[in-house]
Amino acid sequence: MREWLPLADDYLHELLRNEGRGGHTYLRCPTCMANACLTAPGRATIRCRECAPRLLCEVCAVGRHADNPWHRVERWTGRSFEAVSLADLGLVVQLGHADMSVCSNPRPARSDFCVIDVFGQHRVNLLFCGCERAGVSGTPSQQLHRHRLYPATDTEPNTALTYRVLEHYHIQSLQGKMSMFDYYQSLLRLTDNTGTIYLQDRYKVFMRIVSQWRFLKRLKRAGRGHDIGGVNGTSSGELAVSCPACPRPGVNLPKGWDPPLRTDGEYLYQLTIAMDACFRLKRRAVSNEQKDPILGSGWGYFVEDVKYREVLAAYADQEEMSTCTGLSAIDHANTKYHKGYAATGVGAVVCARHEFMLANGVGDMQKGEKYVNMDYVFASSMSHHRSVRKHISYDIACQWSKGLKDRLAEFPEHVRIEVPDDTDYSIPKLHYHSHKQIDHSKHSMNYRPGAGRTDGEGIERRWWWIQPIATSTKMMGPGQRQGVLEDQWGYANWRKYVTIAWTLRDRLRVALREQAEHMELFVALTASLKRKHIKRWTAAVVAWEKDSTLEDPYMLISDGPTESDVRRKLAEEEQAASAAPGYIAQHEVSVLGFITMGLDIEDQQYRLQQDAKKTLPSDLPVLLERRTALRRRIQKFRDLQAVYMPATLPLLSQVPQARTDVEHIESVRLGLPSDVATAHRAVVCSDDVIKLELRLREAQCRDSLQDVRNKLHTLDHLYKYKRANVRNQGPNTRAQAELAQQRVRRDRAAARYRRARQARLNLEGPGAWELEFQILHDEDVRGVGDDEPQSVLQGHRQSASSGVGEGRKKMSWIWNASDKSGDQAHVESLRIEWLKARARALRWQEETELLPEEMRRVLAAMESEESHWETCAAQVRTDVSEEVQEGLTAYALDQARIFRAMRDTFVSVCYKQVVAAGGGKDEEWRSGSTLITLPPAILPHDVQQPVDESDLHIP
């Protein structure tokens, strides 16, 4: 740009030069002179803005544009150019005579007939054929189509769009997400950008024709024109572009792929799907299906509308689904405002590994994410994949999977499917850490056999891709909206289809490298551990992989009792002691009640301290009442202290911070045993009281730390929900309020842990217990997904895409805490690390096996498509004209050629990489029109394993 800037004047002068005649200053038409016209050459005054910039006479300009009637021309007045239309110059477009013969009975169209092309809006002189050839030429609408003009109506059309402008807008809307309104306005601005020329309003016509064009293109590409059943014979989901890499019986699966018994390699033929709801794709309650009908309902990605609504009507009162963390507050806050919306979003199913939208895998949501919506969408999409084994990924799979079989059994027969008991249900990797960890490893894609390196987040990427059109589709009618979304997803699937060769090749390249690296690391770690541990751990994890109801081997679950368990146990002990002969109660409140009152007062003091910092003047009366109530409670505690710790009172009287006659009662020291100096504790406190507080503090540490984890889960879930679904000021305000409340609860739990830990340290002193209950710094209070402690201190959250993977995270110690101590804690930590290393190695190994199989399936699917279109080309339809039959054959042969070329390209892109993985020997790699012959790949040497493969259980 710096080099160009000095040339700006020259470029500007050239632009201005072209506003005049430039070098074309001749007076006579050069075409007339070149053709040696019998008459005198005309004056050169007409210039076309789309053709070469030479000037012609009016007669030659009209003659040259007989085949280009949609060009814009201008007339030289002597000093400047002025816009003029070809119709004004006398151009007439005659329809119905392909051989350019003269029509003996032309029928003129209306004088204001409008044609819209990529160059703008045009008024044209149009003649329909009305002579003896009218029967061959067809109706007026057919004559327009045969001139590549799409009529606005079938009877007496007065507006038409060129096929070129429809193709141009179609690709602009798909690739650039341009709205119809913006595109139409741009055409008007091309025609006139000054507002001085009257332009006909054809926007509604434009919208209607575009909707029809989208629908017809989908039918054409699905081969419905070649089927004798025609448009009405279209079956459910037939217009959807299917994933070539997913298993499809009868299309791309080998013989014997479905053994009667489960085998270790059956995941190679497993369909992995991902489900989710998107609340951005709303639709206002505008228009209706009478005014805006759905074209081909249920033929593509959406479920069949009427049957879907019939099922929904029976579940009108069903509540929304909840997550295992109980985080539904923000969902309810944003979905309860559903009035005025016909749809609050969509639920969808995609293939998780390749991110193709599945046929009949989308349905509108009416209010939140209900079971019936997602169940129906799932069942509808899986009705096309009944025989293959399935692995289902859903961000609330842990809850949704419960009772799924019973719910599906109540559906109508056309969507009633069987779900085997051994179906795997997983949570997407980025959503996994928003759930409780206990007993959830069975839902982790990192640990489930056969998952490979699937992350389950592909559907989120589909939502990101479609979101630019969410604003425009929100105000559309039901038919228009479904047509636009169907078209967008069809285009997205096709682009995935076109680029799948490079996608799979790059994935396999990475998988081979990572598999070798992780296997080497795993083998090295195994060699450093005792063989007896390896065998025991392997046996446990293999058993769990076969039966996930067994104890979760990946979790370090605390064996210690909770605070409620300790309180119950202490109460039972007190009850047993009070029943002993000779027992005399010191007070109506037991010693357990005394200590627990002190712990509760501590929590109350902390809350009051935090609230006092942000109290407004108008809230002071409430604050004073709370202080008064707290003061009375502390005074009652002092009375009990005189009974159970009488020697403490003289000490407290010497400490100013323990006085109760102060304004800020929330800062008063209570004088629990842990608050007394070690030198005086044994004198002023009995051993029973000290031991009782110690047991409660230990449980309090455990409960508070778990509460911190839970609140971090909550925050992580809410952050992701807000980022994905919350828009506009009102919902954002509610979401921010909920986040702020959860942060307060997180900080409260962290403060409670710190108090409990310090109290235990005062009572017991340093020890092995500190391995589990470490010092909790501010940077430690972060979720599993927050891999940068410094970003937590600075108050920044990383985006979901910027975090590191599971194998590279700097995890906070709170997620590894265990109440084990000493050597046992070390062994348990190694066990977890070994299991994770094993899982990583196995998942990468599965990926290196899955990808070559998927490549083979892609080739088989392309070959099937090529064969299908060749069959279509060979068919002869007796119910259509010769011209239509010729078009059917030409289109089918072109489609067959495209799939043959795509198959050859796939082989040339992927063959070398698949050979490096030990594949490329299947027949599909040999059946292309061009076979790529490559030298054998040099595979990495096998790593020497220190233990038997049976010990590691690596397939």
N, C-alpha and C positions, 0 to 999 in steps of 0.2 A: 504493500500500500504506500509506503514511503516513496518508492520508485515511481509509482503511478501518479501521486499527488501533483507533481510539477506539470503533468500532462493533462490535468483536469480542464484547463482552458481549451486545449485542442479538441478534447472529446466533446466539450460543451458546444463548440463551434460546429462540429460535425452533426450533432443532434439538431442544432438550429438550421444547418444547411439543408437537412432533409425535410424541414418544414416548408421549404420552397421547392422548386423543380429540380434542384441540384444541378446535374449536368445535362438534364433532358430539356433543353431550351428550344428544341425544334418546334416548328409550327404545324407541320403536317404529320399525319399518322404514319409511322415507319412500317406498320404491318400492311397498310394499303399500298404503300410504295413498293414494298418487297413483293407483294402479290400482283403488282401491275394491274390494279383495278381498272375496269373499263371507264368508271366514272372518276371524277377528280378525287384525290385523297382527301379524307376528312380532317378537320382540325384536331390536333392532339391536345385534348383537354382532360381526359379521364385517367385517373391513376388508381390502381388497386392497392389497398394497404396490406394484403396478404401475398400478392404475387410480386414479380419483379417490379422495380419502381419506375419503369418506362411509362410514358404517356401514350394513350391510344385515342382514337376517335370513338364516339359513342357506339357506332355500329360494330366495330371490331371488339370493343370492350364487352358488349353483349354477347357476341359470338364466342369469344374466348371463355366466357363464364357460363356457357350452357351446361357444363358439367360441374361447375362450382358456383351455384347460385347463391350460396350463403356467405360469399366474400363481401367485405365492405369497401366501397369505392368512394372517391371524392373528385370534384370537378375544379379545374383551375379557372379562376375568374379573371385572371390578368394580373392580379397582385397577390392572391392567396388562394388556398384550397377551401372548399366548402363541402360538407357531407351531402351525398346524394345516394339514393338506393338504386340497385339494378332494376327494380320494378319501375322506377320513374324513368329509367333509360329505355324501357320497353322490353325487358327480359320476361319471357313467359315460360313456365315450366309445364311441359306436357307429360302427363302420367299415362300409363297403360300401354305404351308403345316402346317395348324394349329395343326394337329394331330401328328406332328413330323415324319410322314412317309417319306420314301426316294423318291425323285423325280427321275423319270426315264429319264428325258430329261432336266436337269438344263441348264439355259442360263446365263452364267457369265456376270456380269456387267463389265464396264471398269475397268482396273487395278488401275486407280487413283480415284476410287469412294470415295467421301468424305462425312463423317457423322460428323455433329457438335452437340455436347452434352454439358451439363453443365461442364463436365470434360475437354473440349477442343475439338480440331479438330482431327479426326481419319481417317486413311486410312484403308478400310475394304475390305475383300474378300466377295463379295455379289453374290448370285445366284438367278435368277428369275425362277419361275416355267414355263416350256415349255412343260410339259407332257400332258397326256389326261385330267388332272384336270385343265388345264390352263383357261378353260372357267369359272370354279367355282372360281379359284384363282383370276381372274381379270387381268386387264392390269398391266404393271409394276408400274405405279403410284398408282394404287389401292392396289397392293401387298405391296408397301411401307407404305401406310396409315394403312393397316391392321397389320403392324408391328410397329405402332405408330411412323412412320417416315414420315415427310412432304417433298415431292419431290420438287425440284427447278423448274421442268418443267413437262409437261404431256407427252412429247415424249422423249424417250431415256434419262431419268434423270441420271445425274452424280453426283448430290449433294443432300443431304437430311438433314433436321434438325429434331432432336427428338422432340416429343411433350413435353418432359420434359424441354428442353432448351427454347422452345417457352413459356411455362407456366412460367418458371423462369424469363425470360427477361420481359414478359408481366407485372408481378407483380412488378418487379424492376422498370420498366419505369413508372408505375402508382403511386406507393407509393414513390419511391425514386427519380423519375424524371430523371432517368439515360438515357442518349442518346444512340442510337443504335451504334454509333461509339465507344463510351467508353466501352459499354458492349462487342462488338465484339473484341475490342482490348484486353480486359481482358481475353477473351477465348483464344486468341492467346498467351498471356503471360502465361496462365496456361499450354498450350501445350509446349511452349519453350520461355524462358525468356533470352536466351543468344544470339540469332541471328545466331546460328551455324547450324540450321536445316531449310530446305526449307519448308515453309508453303504455301499452296494454298490460293490465294486471293478469298474469297467467300463473300466479304462485300456486293456487289450489290445483290447477291442472298439472303443474309441474310435480307437486307432491303425489298426486294420484298416479301419474304415469310412472314415476320412480318406484313407487310401491309395487306396481304391476311388473315393472322391469326386473326388480330384485327377485320376485317370485318366479317369473319365467326363466331367469338365468339359473336358479336353483333346480327347477324341473329339468331344464335342458342338460345340465351337467350330471344329473342323476340318471339320465337316460330314459326319462319318462316319455319323451317323444318317440322313442324306438319301441316302446312297449305297446302292444295292441290294446291294452287296458286304458291307455291314455292318462290324463291327469287324474281322473277320478279313481283309477286303479292304484294310486300311490298308497303304499303301506306305511304303517307307523314307523317313524324314524328313518325312512328311506332317503330323505334329502340330506341327512347329516353326512359329513365327511368323516369316515371311520379312521381310527389310528391303525397304520399298517404294522406297527411293532407289537401291539397287544395281541394276545392269543385269540384267534377266531376259528373255531372248529369248522372244517370244510373249506377253509381259505388258506391258512398259513401254518397249521399244526401238522406235525408228522404222524404217520401211522403208529398206533400204539402209545399215543401220548397220555392216555387216561387209564393207568393201571388200576385193577380192582382194589389194591391195597396201597396205603401211603408209602412213599419212598423218600429217600433223602433228597433226590433231585426234582421232586415234583414242583418246587417253587419256580422252575424254569418255565412252566406253563401256567403260572398263576397270574390272575388279573389283579393288579393293585390299583385301587381307586381312592380318590380323595373327595370329601364332601365338605361343604361350607355354605354359609348364607352371606349375602352381601346386601347391606341396607342402604347402599348408595343408589341402587337401581330402583328407585321408587317410581310410582306413577300416580299422578293426581286423578281424582275421580272426575275426569272430563270425558265427554263423548260417551259412546256405548257401542255395543257390537252390532246394533241395527244400523248405525251411521258409519261405523268403521269396523267392518267384519274382519276376523282373523283369516288370512289366506292359508289354507293347508294346516289347520290346527292339528298338532300332534305328528306332523310329517317330518319334522326336523329335530331341533334340540329341546323345545318346550314340550311338556306333556300335553295330551289332548285336553282341551280346556273344559268342555262340558262334563266329561267323566270325572275330571279332577274336582270340579266344583260340587258335583253330586256327593263325592266322598267327604269333602270338607264340611258340607252342610251338617253332617252327622256328628262332627267334632267341634261345633262352634264354641263350646264352653271349655275346651281343653286349655290348660295353662301352658305357659312357655317352659322349655327345658331349662334346668339349672345345671351348673357345673359342680364338680366334686368339691370345689373350694367355696361353694355357696355365694359366689360373686354375681348376683343378679341385679344389684341395685342400679347400676348404670344402664343395664339393658332395659329394665323397666322404665327408667327415667326418660329414655329416648324412644321407646316403642309404644309407650302409652299414648303419645300424641299421634295417633293414627287416623284421627278424624280428617276427612277431606282427601284421603288417599285410598285408591282402589287396590294398591299394592305397596307395602312398605319396604319391599326388597325382593330378592329372588334367592332360592336355594338351588344348589347345583351339584352335579357329580362330574368329575373329570378322571381321566386315567392319570394316576399320580406320577408315573414315570416319564410320560411324554407330554402331558398337559393338554391333551385333546379333550374338548367338550364332548360328552357322550350323547348319543341319540336318546331323546326323551329323558334327558337328565337335568332339566331346568323347570322350576315351577315357581309361581309367584307366592310371596308370603303376605298374609293379610294382617297379622299382628304378632310381631316377634317371631322367634324361632321355635315353632311348635313341633311336637313329635309327628303329628299327622302329615305336616308338610314335607318334612325331611324323609319320613318313612315312605310316602307315596313317590317322591322323586327318586329315591333309592330303588324302590321296587320296580318302578317304570323303566328306569335305565337298565337295571339288571335283568329285566325280562328278555333282553337281547343277548344275555350272556349267562344263561341258566346252567350250562354244563361245566363251565370252568371254575376252578377253585378261586376264591377271592380273598384278598387282604384289604381291609377297609380302614382308611385313615380319616379321622374326624376329630376336630379340636375338643369335642366333648364325648368321645367314643366310650369313655369309661361309664358314663351315665346312659347314653343313647343305646348302647348294646344290651342293656338290661331289659328283658321282656320284649326284645325285638321280634322274636319268632311268634309270640302270642299276638302282638299287634298286627303283624303281617297276615296272620291267619284270618283276621277279621276283614281283610280287604276283598274287593270284588275279584273274581277269578282271573280277569285279564291282567292283573298286576300282583296276583298272589304267587309268591316265589318261595322256594325252600332255602333256608340258610343253615348249612351244616353246623353242628355243635363245635367243631374244631376250627371254625372261621376265626382268623386273626383280626383283632381290632386294635388299631394304633392311634396315637396322638401325634400330630405333626411335631417335628423337632423343636421349632421355635415356640410352639405352644406348650410343649411338654412340661417345661419348668414353671408354668403358671398353675400347675396342678399340685396337689399334695403328692409327696414322694412315696409314702407308705403304700405298698402293694400295687404300685403303678409301673414297675419295670416291665411287666407283661405287655404294657401299652407303648413301650419305647421302641422306635424303629432302630435304635442302636443295638438292641438286645434280642429282637425277635428273629429267629432263623428264617432265612428266605427273603428278608427285606432288602438285602443288598445295601446300596447307599442311597436309597430313596429317602427324601426328606419330608414328603407329604405336604410341602408348602406350595406346590405348583398351582393349586387353585387360587392362592393369594396373588400369585403373579398374573393369573388370568383376570382377577378383579382389577389389578393395577392397569392392565392393558385396556380394559373396557371403560374405565372411569371417565375418560374425556368426553364421552357422549352421554353421561348420566344426566347432565343438566338439560340437554335437548330432549331426551326420551321421557323425562319426567312429565312434560306437558302434552305428550302424545296420547291419542286414543289407543284402545287395546290392539287393534289390528296393525296400525302403523308402528307402534312400539315393538310388538313381537316381530314384525317383518324386519325392522332395523336390527334388532338384537340377533335374530336368526342369521341375517346376512353377515353381521360382524363376526359371529362365532364361526360361521362357515369359512370366512376368509382367514381367520386366525388358524383354524385347523389346516387349511390348505397351505398356508405359509409354513406351518410346522412340518407338514408332509414334504414340501419342497426342500427344506433345509435339514431334514432328519439325517441325511448321510453325514454331514459335517458334525451334527450334534452327537450322534452315536460314536463316530470316530474319535472325537476329542474326549468323550467320556471314557472310552476304552483306553486311550493313551494314558490318561490320568490314573485310571483304575489299575493298570498294569504296574505303573511306577509305585503307587501307594500300596498296593498289595505286597509287592516285594519288600518295601520298607517296613510296613507294619508286621509282616510275618517275621522278618529278621529281628525286630525289636521284641516281638512276643517270644520267639525262640530263645533269645538272649535272657529275657526276664525269667523264663521257665528254667533255664539252666542254672540260674542263681538261687533257686528255691529248693526246698527239700522235696524229695520225691513223694513222701507220704502226704504232704500237704497238697501237692498237685493232684494226686489220685483222688483224695477226698473231695477237693473242690470241683474237679471234673465230674465226678459222679453226681454231686449235688446239682450242678448247673445243667448237666445233660438231662437229669430227671425233671428239673423244673422246665426245661425247654419242651419236654414232652407233655408235662402236666403243670400248667401255670397256677393251679390251685395250691401247689406246694409252697413252702416258705421261700420268699423272695431272696435269692442269693446276692443280689446287687445292693441291698440296703443294709446300712449299719443302723439298726433300730435300737434305741435306748432300752436297756433292760430295767432301768430304775423306775420306781413308782412315781406317778404324778402327785401333785400337791393334794388333789382330792383323795387319791388312794392313801396318802400318808395321814391325812386328817381322819379318814374313816378308820384306818388301822389304829391310830392313837385313841380315837373315841371308843373303839372296841376294847382296847387295853384298859382304858379308864373305867369302862363299864364293868369289866371283869374284876378290876382291883376294888371297885366300890362294893362289889358283892361279897368280898372276903370278910370273914368274921372280924370284928373290932375296928372296921374302917370308919373314920370320922371325917366328914367333908369339912374343909376349911372355909368354903364359901359356896354360895349357890351357883357361882360361875366357876367351872373347873379350871385347872391350870392350862389345859388345851385351849379353852375359851379365852383365857387371859392372853396367851401368846398370839393366837390367831387374830384377836382384837388389835393387838399391836401391829401386826402385819397389814391388816386392813386399814388402820389409821395411817400407816406410811403411804399406802396407795392414795388415800384421800388427801393427804398433805401434798403429794406431788401434783395431783390434778389441780388442786387449789392454787398452788404456786404458779403453774403454767397459765391458768385462766386469769390470775390476777395481773399478769404481765400485759394482757391484751384487753382488759376490761375497759369499756367505755364509761364515761361519767353517768350515762343513763342507766347503766347496769350495776352501779355501786350498791344500791339497796339489796339486790340479790346476793352480791358478794358478801355483804355484811351478814346476811342471814346464814349463809354457808359457813362463815367463820364462827358464828355463834354456835351453830350445831356441832361443828368440829371441836370447839372449846369444851362443850358439855361432855362430848365423848372422851376427850383426853382427861378430863377431870374424873370421869368414871374409871378410866384406865389407871389413873393414879391411885384410886381407892383399891383396885385389885392389886396394884403393885405393892401397896402397903401390906397385903396379905401374903403374897407369894415371893416378894423380894423386899422385905421391910428395910434391910440394911442399905438399899439403894437410895432411899429418899434423902438421907443426910448428904450423900455424895451429890445428888442432883441439885440440892439447895445451894451448893457452892458453884454451880455452873450456870452462868447467866443465860445461856442458850436453852436451858431446861425450864425456865420460868414460864408460867402459864398466864401471868397477868400482863401480857403484851398484846399489841394490836395485831401483829402478823402471827397468828397462832399456827399457821401452816409451817413455820420455820422452827418450831419447838422440838427439841430433842426428847425422845420418848424414854430412853433408858432401858431398852431391852438388853438381855444378857450380852448380845453381840456389841452393844454400844458402850459397855463397861470395859475399862482398861483391863488387860490381862492380869496385871498385878493385883487388882481388886476383885476380879470376877469370882474366883473360888470362894472369897470371903462373903460376898453379898448375895451370891446365887447358889442354889442347890444344884447338884449334878443332874437331877431329873429335869429341872427347868432348862439347863444348858443343853442337855441331850435332845430335849423336845424341840427347842428352837433349831438345833443343828439339823435334825431330820426334816423339819419343815423348810429350812433354807435350801437344803439339797434339792428337795422336790420343787421349790420355787424357782431355783436356777433352771431346772430342766423344763418346767412349764413355760417360763418366760422366754427361754431360748427358742422353744418350739413356736411360741406366739410370735416372736420376731420373724421366724421363717414363714409362718402363715401370712403375716402382714406383707412380707416381701412378695409372696406368691400373689396376693391380692393386688398389690400395686402393679406388678408386672402384667397381670391380666388386664387391669384397667387402662394402663398405658397403651397396650396393644389394641384394645377395643376402641379407645378414643382415636388413635391414629388411623384405624381402619374404617371406622363407621361414623364418627361424630363430626358433623359440619354445622355451621351457622352459630350465631351468638348464643341463643337460648340453650341448645344442647351442650355447647362448649362450656357455658357457665355452670351447668349442673354437673358436667363431668369434672371440671376443675374443683368444684366443691367436694365431690366425692373423693377425689384424689387427695385433697388437703386433709380431709377427715381421716383417711387411711394412713397418711403420713404421721398425723398426730398419734394414732394408735400404735404405729410402728415405734415411734420414739418413746411412747409410754412403756411399751414392752421392753425396749432396750434399757430404759432407766430402771425398771423393776429388776431386770437381770443383774445390772451393775450393783444395785443395793443388796440383792440376795448374795451375789458372789463376794462382795466385800464383807458382809456379815459372816459368811461361812469362813472366809479367810481369817477374820478376827477370832472366831470360835475354835477353829481347828488348826489354823496355821497352814503353811505351804505343804503340799503333798502331791501324790500321784493323781488326785482328783482334778488337779489343774490341767491335766492332759485333755480332759473333756471340757471343762469349764475354764476357758482361757479369758484373758482380759479382752473386753469388747471395746475396740476402738471405733471411732466413727466410720473409718474407711472399711471396717469389717461388716458393717450393716449394709449389705448389698446382695442383690439377687444372684442366682447362678449365672444368668446371662450378662451381668455387669462385670466385664473382665478387666476393667481398669480402675483400681482403687482410687487413684487421684481424681478421676472424673466424678466419683461419688462425693468426694470432699468438696469439689467445686460446684456441686449441684447440677452436673450435666448428665444426661442419659444418652447412651449411644443408640443409634438407630438399629433396627433389627438386622439389617444387612451388614453392619460394620463390625459386629462381634466376631470373635474367633470361634473355631469349631470346638467340638467336645474334647478333642485331644490336646488342645493348646490353651485352655482357659486357666487363669489365675484365680482359682476358686477360693472364696472366703472360708476360713476355718469353721464357721458356723455350720456349713453343710457337711463337714466331715466329722463333726463332734460325735463322740461316743462315750458311754460311761465305762468303757473298758479301761484298764490301766496297765501300765508296765508292758511286759513282753507280749501279753495277750492283745493289747491294743495295736502293737506293731504288726503282729501276725494278721489281725483282722484288716488293717489298712492295706497290707500287701495282698491279702485275698481279694479285696475289692479292686485294687489296681490290676491284679493279674486277670481277673474276670473281664474287666473293661478292655484290657489289651487283647485278650482272646476274642472278645466280641468284635473289636475293630478289625482284627486280622481276618476273621470269618466273613464279616460283612463285605470287606474289599474283595475277598476271594469269590464270594457269591456274585459280586458285581462283574468280575472278570469272566464269569460263566454266563451270567444273564445277558450281557451285551452282545456277545457273538450269536446267541440264540435269537435275540431281538433283531439283529442284522439279517439273519437268515429269514426271519418272519417278514421283514420288510420286503426282501426280494420276492418271497413267495406271494405276498399281497400284491405287489406290482405286476407280477406275472399273471396273477388271477385277473387283475383289472385289464391288462392287455388282452388276455384271452376273451374276456367278456365283451370288450368293444370290437374285437375281430369277429365274434359271433354276431354282434349287432350289425356289423357292416355286411355280413353275408346274408342277412335276412332280406327278404323281398316282401314289402307290404302291398297287398292288392287293394287296400282301402284308401290309398292316398294317390295323389297325382305323380307323374313321372318326375316333375321338378322337385316335389317334396321328397320322393324316394332318393333322388340324387343327392339332396342335401343331407338326408339321414345317413347315407353311405359315406359321404365326404366327411361329415362330422365324426362318425364312428372311427373311420380310418385315421383321422387326425388325432383323436384321443388315444387310439392304440399306439400310434407313433410316439406320442408324448410319454406314455408310460414305458414304452420300450427304451426311449432315450433316457428317462429318469433311472431306469434299472441299470443301464450301462454306466451312467454317471455314478450311481451308488457303488457299483463294483469297483470302478476306478478310484473312488475316494476311500473306500473302506477295506479293500482286499488286503493291502499290505498290513494294516493294523490287525485285522482279524487273524491273519496267518501268524503274527507275532504272539497272539493269544492261544495259538494251537488249533485254530479253526480254519474255515475256508475249504473244508473237504466235502461239504454237502452239495447235493445236486444243484441247488439253487444258484450257487456261485459259478456253475459250469454252463448254465442255460442261457446266458446273455448273448446278444448278437456279437459282442466283442469281449473276449476273455483276456483279462490282464494276467500275464505270466510274470511272476515275481520270484526272486530267489528265496529259498527258505530263510525265515527270520531266525536270528540268533537269540535264543531264549536265555534268560538269566539262569545261572547254575543253581541247582537246588541247595538250600541251606542245610548244613548238617544239623540234625536235631538231636539234642542230648537225651531225649526220652522217647518212648514209643509213641507212634501216632495214636494208638488206642488210648493212651493216657491223656493226650490233648483233645481227643475227639474232634479232629479236623477231617472233614470228608475228603 
